[in-house]
Amino acid sequence: MKYLMAIDAGTGSVRAVIFDMLGNQISVAQEEWTHLEEDGVPNSMSFDFDANWLLACRCIKESLKTANLSGEDIAALSATSMREGIVLYDKEGRELWAVANVDARAGEEVRFLKENFKGIEEEFYKESGQTFALGAIPRILWLKNNRAEIYERVAKISMIGDWILARLSGVIATDPSNGGTTGIFSLKNRDWASEMAAKVGLRDDIFPEVLEVGTLMGCVSKNASVVTGLSTKTKVVMGGGDVQLGSAGLGIVEVGQVAILGGSFWQQVVNIDKHTPPPLDMNIRVNPHVIPNQSQAEGITFFSGLVMRWFRDAFCDMEKLEAKEQGVDVYALMEAKASKVPVGSYGILPIFSDSMKYGKWYHAAPSFLNLSINPDICNRASMFRSLQENAAIVSGINLDKIRDFTGVKIETIVFAGGASKGRLWPQIVADVTGCVIKIPKVTEATALGAAMAAGVGAGVYESISEAAKKLVVWERVYEPNFENKKVYNEIKIRFQKAYEVQLKLVDDNITTSMWKAPGLVL
């Protein structure tokens, strides 16, 4: 029996996941990684390709060992990754420089572009659906200005998932869903728009071939076989962006379908026709989907999963010990406690991610508002629940924005990722949005989407759409409680008013923004 492997390079970790041909998860191996600020470069987030390749190899080996499989058992593999992170190569295909997704070092470059090329961001956004906030142009310009010796040697660019495939096969290429997040791309043509780079004084000859998701790239090289344990007969197949492949892994393959992916960041996505123009206010990004002829309107909620990890590690040592004694996951334990907290979490308002404002994107300082000194109502359980409610509320605001410019009527939402594993959080999402929430049996949707891509390249499935319709199975369904929704509607209004005030504190240099887009002048 043969199997498929997905390698998922997320913001906080890398993992290798093995599936059978029916989409059943067989094993997973995961390693957390961190992206460190470069010495002397404020707001940078470097990607350590040498160290991180070793972590990826370790995951591949461990996933095979856990499944009691050999490399020969893997028919094909593909990869997915955080979008926006880029890797630059020399003419021999060796890595020169790389940054992770929310690297924000290029503030001066963004300001330069906006001041010297009036209207250029708006012009590029109309074609690409991207602003400079997370795009590649300012970062490459930073490299040109600050590391000229590296810039001159650059021969190709790819995304981080593409880098994994390049390490495995020796072929450097990208796909529309991942490459599109560079902002140097055409939504309608699903190909590079290299003239954008030329317009701002950057080289336009570094863009590799664009392959649709599921395209066979080759096989695992001899060198990669040695360090991973994979077979040189294992096919390497073009993957895509984590959100778009995650959507496919949720069965979100038709125009009008909706999903929330609850990972390190939360994404709210709605499938639209590729000819749908991005909104004039530039508040929402639009990306190429992994399905030909489709794009996705996308809202992003910053750090929702990472904030939970921070809260766990900073405050929940006692719950960690309890969970260990009981043999349960600490998040499951925290949810059990939070489920006893009333809707609204006693009025606690977390201030972390704002709703998406892609054209002028920044966040307030991280904080909790409206805390009480009564330990019976203000404690770890109520603060934990408030974080869950807040992530759902901000997601709902983003979906409202998408509904406004697409006209899509949202009644059902597919919810997946780590956040969907619990029982409380999905119900909160249902109550906040007033939508039916469907949880797939395989909650690691991103990895399943990458496995689908691998299967297409190996000839197991005809297409990503066909694979999604065949493999996605539903595990749970949550109906909204409309009495709770009334409460959350009021909280949403209070949150939005409070967030405006908190942003004003950042504007006045009283507090420090959790994150702001590079080059943003407040």
C-alpha positions in Angstrom: 0.0 0.0 0.0 1.2 3.5 -0.9 0.8 6.7 1.0 1.0 10.5 0.5 3.1 12.9 2.6 2.4 16.6 3.3 5.1 18.9 4.7 3.6 21.9 6.3 5.9 24.9 7.1 3.7 27.1 9.3 4.5 30.2 11.2 5.3 28.5 14.5 6.3 25.0 13.4 7.1 22.5 10.6 5.5 19.1 10.4 5.3 16.1 8.2 2.0 14.3 7.9 1.3 11.0 6.2 -2.1 10.1 4.8 -3.4 7.0 3.1 -5.1 7.4 -0.3 -8.5 7.8 1.4 -7.4 10.9 3.3 -7.0 9.2 6.7 -4.1 10.6 8.7 -1.6 7.9 9.5 1.1 9.8 11.4 2.4 13.3 12.1 5.7 14.6 13.4 6.1 18.3 14.4 9.0 20.6 15.4 8.5 24.1 16.7 10.7 26.7 15.1 11.3 30.4 15.8 12.1 33.3 13.5 14.6 35.6 15.1 15.1 39.3 14.7 18.3 40.0 12.8 21.0 41.9 14.7 20.7 45.6 14.1 17.6 45.2 11.9 14.5 46.3 13.9 11.2 44.5 13.1 13.0 41.8 11.1 12.0 38.1 11.1 14.7 36.1 9.5 14.1 32.5 8.2 17.0 30.2 9.1 16.9 27.9 6.1 19.9 25.8 7.2 18.6 25.1 10.8 15.0 24.8 9.6 15.9 22.3 6.9 17.3 20.0 9.6 14.0 20.3 11.5 12.0 19.4 8.4 14.2 16.4 7.8 13.7 15.3 11.4 10.0 15.5 10.9 10.0 13.5 7.7 12.1 10.7 9.4 9.9 10.7 12.5 6.7 10.6 10.6 7.9 7.5 8.7 9.1 5.9 11.9 5.8 6.6 13.7 3.8 5.1 10.9 6.2 2.1 10.6 6.8 2.9 7.0 9.9 3.3 4.8 10.6 5.9 2.2 9.5 3.5 -0.6 6.0 3.6 0.8 5.5 7.2 0.0 4.2 7.5 -3.5 4.3 11.3 -3.6 4.6 14.3 -1.4 3.9 18.0 -1.6 4.5 21.0 0.7 2.6 24.0 1.9 3.7 27.0 3.9 3.0 30.3 5.5 2.5 32.7 2.7 4.5 35.9 2.2 7.8 34.3 3.5 10.3 34.4 0.7 13.6 32.7 -0.1 16.1 34.1 -2.6 18.7 31.9 -4.4 21.8 32.3 -6.4 22.3 31.0 -10.0 23.3 27.6 -8.6 20.1 27.3 -6.6 21.8 27.9 -3.2 19.8 30.0 -0.7 21.1 33.5 -0.2 18.6 35.1 2.1 15.1 34.4 3.5 12.5 36.0 5.7 9.4 34.7 7.4 5.9 35.9 6.8 5.5 39.0 9.0 9.0 40.4 8.6 8.5 44.1 8.8 12.0 45.5 8.3 11.2 47.4 5.2 9.5 50.4 6.7 11.7 53.0 5.0 11.3 51.2 1.7 7.5 51.3 1.9 7.6 55.0 2.7 10.0 55.6 -0.2 7.7 53.7 -2.6 4.6 55.6 -1.5 6.3 59.0 -1.6 8.1 58.5 -4.9 5.6 56.4 -6.8 2.3 58.1 -6.1 -0.6 55.7 -6.3 1.6 52.7 -7.1 0.3 50.6 -4.1 -3.3 51.2 -5.2 -2.4 50.4 -8.8 -0.6 47.1 -7.8 -3.4 46.2 -5.4 -6.0 46.3 -8.2 -4.1 43.7 -10.2 -2.6 41.6 -7.4 -5.0 42.0 -4.4 -2.0 42.7 -2.2 -0.7 45.8 -0.5 2.9 46.5 0.6 2.1 45.4 4.1 3.3 41.8 3.6 4.5 42.0 0.0 7.9 41.1 -1.4 8.7 44.3 -3.2 9.6 46.4 -0.1 11.7 43.5 1.3 13.6 43.0 -1.9 14.2 46.8 -2.1 15.5 46.7 1.5 17.9 44.0 0.4 19.1 46.1 -2.6 19.6 49.1 -0.3 21.2 47.3 2.7 22.8 44.0 1.4 23.7 45.0 -2.2 26.3 42.2 -2.5 23.5 39.6 -1.8 21.0 41.4 -4.1 23.4 41.3 -7.0 23.7 37.5 -6.7 20.0 36.8 -6.7 18.9 34.6 -9.5 15.5 33.3 -8.3 12.8 33.9 -5.7 10.4 31.4 -4.2 8.1 31.0 -1.2 9.0 28.8 1.8 6.9 25.8 0.8 8.5 26.0 -2.6 11.9 26.0 -0.9 11.1 22.7 0.8 10.2 21.2 -2.6 13.3 22.7 -4.1 15.4 21.1 -1.4 13.8 17.8 -2.2 13.7 17.8 -6.0 16.2 20.5 -7.1 13.5 22.4 -9.0 12.7 26.0 -8.0 9.2 27.0 -9.0 6.1 28.5 -7.4 2.3 28.3 -7.7 -0.3 31.0 -8.0 -1.7 30.6 -4.4 1.6 31.1 -2.7 3.5 33.2 -5.2 0.5 35.5 -5.5 1.1 36.7 -1.9 4.3 38.4 -3.0 2.1 41.1 -4.6 4.1 40.8 -7.8 1.4 38.8 -9.4 -1.8 39.0 -11.6 -5.0 37.6 -10.1 -6.6 37.3 -13.5 -3.5 35.8 -15.3 -2.4 33.6 -12.4 1.2 34.5 -13.3 4.0 36.8 -12.3 3.6 40.5 -13.1 7.3 41.2 -13.3 6.7 44.6 -14.8 5.8 45.7 -11.2 9.3 45.0 -10.1 10.7 46.9 -13.0 8.5 49.9 -12.4 10.1 50.5 -8.9 13.6 49.9 -10.0 14.0 46.2 -9.1 15.2 43.3 -11.3 12.4 41.6 -13.3 14.4 38.5 -14.2 14.3 36.5 -10.9 10.8 35.0 -11.2 10.7 31.3 -11.7 8.1 29.2 -13.5 4.6 29.2 -12.1 3.0 25.7 -11.9 -0.5 25.0 -10.9 -1.0 23.1 -7.7 -0.7 19.4 -8.3 1.8 19.6 -11.1 4.5 16.9 -11.0 7.9 18.5 -10.5 10.2 15.4 -10.4 11.3 13.0 -7.8 13.3 13.2 -4.5 16.9 13.7 -5.3 19.7 11.3 -4.2 21.0 13.9 -1.7 17.6 14.6 -0.3 16.9 10.8 0.0 20.0 10.4 2.2 19.0 13.1 4.7 15.2 12.4 4.8 14.9 8.7 4.4 12.6 9.2 1.4 12.9 7.1 -1.8 14.3 8.6 -5.0 11.1 7.1 -6.6 8.9 9.4 -4.4 7.3 12.0 -6.6 7.6 15.7 -5.7 4.5 17.7 -6.5 3.8 21.5 -6.5 2.0 22.6 -3.4 0.6 25.9 -2.4 -0.2 28.5 0.2 -1.3 27.2 3.6 -4.7 29.0 3.7 -5.7 28.0 0.1 -4.6 24.4 0.4 -6.2 24.3 3.8 -9.4 25.5 2.2 -9.2 22.6 -0.3 -8.6 20.3 2.7 -11.9 21.5 4.1 -13.8 21.0 0.8 -13.9 24.7 0.1 -13.5 24.4 -3.7 -16.7 26.0 -5.1 -17.4 29.7 -5.5 -19.3 31.1 -2.5 -18.0 28.6 0.1 -16.6 29.9 3.3 -14.0 28.7 5.9 -12.2 29.9 9.0 -8.8 28.4 9.5 -7.8 28.6 13.2 -4.0 28.3 13.4 -1.2 30.6 14.6 -3.0 33.3 12.7 -6.7 33.0 11.8 -7.8 33.4 8.2 -11.4 33.9 7.1 -11.8 33.0 3.4 -14.5 33.2 0.8 -14.2 31.7 -2.7 -14.9 34.1 -5.5 -14.5 34.2 -9.3 -11.0 35.3 -10.3 -12.5 38.2 -12.2 -14.0 39.8 -9.0 -12.2 43.0 -8.4 -10.6 43.7 -5.0 -12.5 46.2 -2.8 -11.8 49.9 -3.3 -11.1 50.5 0.4 -8.2 47.9 0.3 -9.3 46.5 3.7 -9.3 42.9 2.5 -6.7 41.0 0.6 -7.5 38.8 -2.4 -5.4 35.8 -3.4 -5.3 33.3 -6.1 -7.0 30.0 -5.0 -5.5 26.6 -5.6 -8.5 26.0 -7.8 -8.0 27.4 -11.4 -10.3 30.3 -12.2 -11.0 31.1 -8.6 -9.6 33.6 -6.1 -10.2 34.0 -2.4 -11.2 37.1 -0.4 -9.4 36.8 2.8 -9.5 38.4 6.2 -6.6 37.8 8.7 -6.8 37.9 12.5 -3.3 38.3 13.8 -1.7 35.9 16.3 -4.9 34.3 17.6 -3.3 30.9 18.0 0.1 32.3 19.1 -1.7 34.4 21.8 -3.2 31.3 23.2 0.2 29.7 23.3 1.6 32.8 25.1 -1.3 32.7 27.6 -0.7 29.0 28.2 3.0 29.4 28.8 2.8 32.7 30.7 -0.1 32.0 33.1 -1.1 28.3 33.1 1.7 26.4 34.8 -0.9 25.0 37.3 -3.1 23.8 34.4 -0.1 22.2 32.7 0.6 20.2 35.9 -3.1 19.2 36.2 -3.3 18.2 32.5 -0.2 16.1 32.9 -1.6 14.3 35.9 -4.9 13.7 34.2 -3.3 12.7 30.9 -5.2 15.3 28.9 -4.2 18.3 26.7 -3.8 21.5 28.6 -6.0 23.4 26.1 -8.8 20.8 26.7 -8.5 21.4 30.4 -8.6 25.1 30.0 -11.7 24.8 27.7 -13.4 22.7 30.3 -12.9 25.5 32.9 -13.8 28.2 30.4 -17.1 26.5 29.5 -18.3 27.3 33.1 -17.7 31.0 32.5 -20.8 32.9 31.3 -21.1 34.2 27.7 -19.2 37.5 27.5 -16.5 36.5 30.1 -17.7 39.0 32.7 -17.1 41.8 30.3 -13.3 41.2 29.8 -12.2 42.7 26.4 -8.9 41.4 25.0 -7.0 43.8 22.8 -4.8 41.9 20.4 -5.7 41.6 16.7 -7.8 44.3 15.1 -10.1 43.4 12.2 -8.2 43.6 8.9 -7.4 47.1 7.5 -5.1 46.0 4.7 -4.5 49.6 3.4 -3.5 51.0 6.8 -2.8 48.0 9.0 -1.6 48.2 12.5 -2.6 46.9 15.9 -3.0 48.3 19.4 -0.8 47.3 22.3 -1.6 43.8 23.6 -3.8 44.1 26.7 -6.9 43.0 28.6 -9.5 45.7 29.4 -12.2 45.7 32.0 -10.5 43.3 34.4 -11.8 42.9 37.9 -9.9 42.3 41.1 -12.5 39.7 42.1 -10.7 36.4 41.6 -14.0 34.5 41.4 -14.8 36.2 38.1 -11.5 37.4 36.8 -9.2 34.5 36.5 -7.4 32.3 34.0 -10.6 30.6 32.9 -12.5 33.8 32.2 -9.5 35.4 30.5 -9.0 32.2 28.4 -12.7 32.3 27.3 -12.4 36.0 26.5 -9.6 35.3 24.1 -11.7 32.6 22.4 -14.6 35.0 22.1 -12.5 37.8 20.8 -10.9 35.7 18.0 -14.4 34.7 16.9 -15.7 38.3 17.1 -12.8 39.7 15.0 -13.3 36.9 12.5 -16.9 37.8 12.2 -16.0 41.4 11.5 -13.7 40.4 8.7 -16.4 38.2 7.2 -18.8 41.1 7.3 -16.3 43.1 5.3 -16.0 40.3 2.7 -19.7 40.0 2.5 -20.0 43.7 1.8 -17.9 43.7 -1.4 -18.6 40.2 -2.8 -22.3 40.0 -2.0 -21.8 36.4 -0.9 -24.5 35.2 1.6 -22.8 33.4 4.4 -24.9 30.7 6.2 -22.4 27.9 6.7 -18.7 28.1 7.7 -16.2 25.3 7.8 -13.9 25.6 10.7 -10.6 23.8 11.0 -7.0 24.0 12.4 -5.9 23.6 15.9 -8.7 25.9 17.3 -11.4 23.5 16.0 -10.1 20.6 18.0 -11.9 21.8 21.1 -15.6 21.7 21.8 -16.1 25.2 23.2 -14.4 27.4 20.6 -16.5 26.1 17.6 -19.7 26.8 19.5 -18.5 30.3 20.2 -17.8 30.8 16.5 -21.3 29.6 15.7 -22.9 31.9 18.2 -20.8 34.9 17.2 -21.4 34.6 13.5 -24.9 33.1 13.6 -23.8 30.5 11.1 -23.8 26.7 11.1 -20.2 25.5 11.8 -19.0 22.3 10.3 -15.9 20.6 11.6 -14.1 18.1 9.3 -13.0 14.7 10.6 -9.4 15.6 9.6 -8.8 19.0 11.4 -5.3 19.3 9.9 -6.9 20.6 6.7 -3.7 22.3 5.4 -1.8 19.1 5.5 -4.7 17.2 3.9 -4.8 19.8 1.1 -1.1 19.3 0.5 -1.6 15.6 0.4 -4.4 16.1 -2.2 -1.9 18.0 -4.3 0.5 15.1 -4.0 -2.2 12.7 -5.0 -3.1 14.8 -8.1 0.6 14.8 -9.2 0.8 11.0 -8.6 -2.3 10.4 -10.7 -4.4 9.2 -7.7 -6.9 12.0 -8.0 -8.1 13.8 -11.2 -8.0 17.3 -9.6 -7.9 19.1 -6.3 -11.7 19.6 -6.5 -12.3 16.0 -7.1 -10.0 15.0 -4.3 -11.7 17.4 -1.9 -15.2 16.1 -2.7 -14.0 12.5 -2.2 -11.9 12.9 0.9 -13.5 15.5 3.2 -15.7 13.9 5.9 -17.6 15.8 8.5 -17.2 15.0 12.2 -19.3 17.6 14.0 -21.8 20.3 13.3 -22.6 23.2 15.6 -25.9 25.2 15.4 -25.8 28.8 16.5 -27.5 30.0 19.7 -29.1 33.3 18.7 -29.6 34.4 22.3 -25.8 34.2 22.7 -25.5 36.0 19.4 -27.4 39.0 20.7 -24.8 39.2 23.6 -21.9 38.9 21.2 -23.3 41.6 18.9 -23.2 44.1 21.8 -19.7 42.9 22.7 -18.6 43.4 19.1 -19.7 47.1 19.2 -17.9 47.7 22.5 -14.8 46.0 21.2 -14.7 48.1 18.1 -15.1 51.3 20.1 -12.5 50.2 22.7 -10.0 49.3 19.9 -10.3 52.8 18.4 -9.3 54.2 21.7 -6.4 51.8 22.1 -5.2 52.7 18.6 -5.2 56.3 19.6 -2.8 55.5 22.5 -0.5 54.0 19.9 -0.9 57.1 17.7 0.0 59.3 20.7 3.2 57.2 21.4 1.8 56.2 24.8 1.7 52.5 24.0 3.5 50.3 21.5 1.7 48.6 18.6 1.7 44.8 18.7 2.5 44.9 15.0 2.2 47.4 12.2 2.8 47.2 8.5 6.2 48.3 7.4 6.4 52.0 6.4 3.1 52.9 8.0 3.1 56.5 9.1 0.7 57.0 12.0 
